[in-house]
Each structure stands twice: as C-alpha cells, then as structure tokens.
Amino acid sequence: MPMRVAIVSPEQEVWSGDADMVVARTVEGDIGVLPGHVPMLAVLVRDQVVRVKVGSQEISAGVDGGFLSVTKEGVSILAESATVA
C-alpha cells in the first residue's frame, strides 16, 4: 500500500503523490522510508537528491537542506529550496 509524499519549499509544493519508497540523505546518514515506517523527524543535508519511487518509476528532487517528517499519514519533505528533475 503506497504512502502519501509531499515535497514542499517556501514558495510552492514541488511534488506530491503516492509513493512506494523515499530515499534521502540526512545528517545522520542515508535513510529509506517505506509505508508503515515509524514516525520520525530528520535534518536533511544540503545539496542532495531525494529519490521517490513510484512503482517502476523514480522521481528525483534536488533539495537544499530542510527536514524530512514521517507520520502515519506519510512523508513530508520541507526544504529550503527544491526542484524536480
């Protein structure tokens, strides 16, 4: 069952949708988030690519710092700036 994912910058919602997995680099190391992951909050490193897997497709978003929040509703990436490639 997919989880809801949103990538948001102060200016706009960059991408949102259902996804099977999110992979991001935090200050504590790389993390992969699957549906049902325990709630958590992590600080993202600057100048990195967040990968969102949707079925056999992968969406890449360039992210410059921010936070990754995991709740039972899904994943929110709150970035200082973000663009989808």
N, C-alpha and C positions, 0 to 999 in steps of 0.2 A: 504494500500500500504506500503510495507516494506521500511525501510531506510537502507542506507549503513553504516556499522560499521567496524572500524579498531582498533585493539589493538596493539600498537607498543612499543617496547623497543629500547634502543640504538643499540642493537645487531641485532634485526630482527623484522619482522612483525609476531606477535604471533598468531593472528587470524583476519580474515576479512570475511565479507559476509553480506547478507541481514538479517535484524532482525526486530522484531515487537516491542521490548522494551529493554531498557538498564536501569539497576538499579545500582547505585553506591553511596558510602558514600563520601561526600565532607566535608571540614572543616566547612561548614555551615549547615550540616545535610544530610540526605538521599535524593536522587533525582531519580525520574523515568522519563525517556525520551521516548516519543512516536514520531512516524513520524509527522512532521509538528511543532515540538517544536520550540519555539522562539530561535534565536541564543544566545549563552551564552558561557562563559568560567568559569570553576570551578577548584579549587585546590582539589585534592584527598587526603584523609588521608592515612597514611602508614599502611601496613599490613592489607589489606582488600580484600574482594572478590567482583569483579564486575560480575553481572549476566546479560547475554544476552539471551533474549527469542526469539526463532525462532520457530514459530508455537507452538506445544505442547512440544517442547524440550527446555532445558535450558543449556547454556554453562556457566561454572564458570571459571573465570580467577583470579588467585591470583595476586594482584597488590601492589607494594611497592611505594606509592607516585606517583606524577605526576599531569597531567592535563586532564580534560575532556573538549573537544571542541564540541559544537553543531553548525552546519551551515545548510543551506538549503540543502546541499548535503548529510548530515548525521552526524554521531558521530565519533570522533577520540579520542582515549584514548592514551595519550602519557605518558608512565610510566617509572620510573627509572629502574624497572625490572618487568617482568610479565611472568606468566606461565599459561597454560590452563590445568585444571584438567581433 
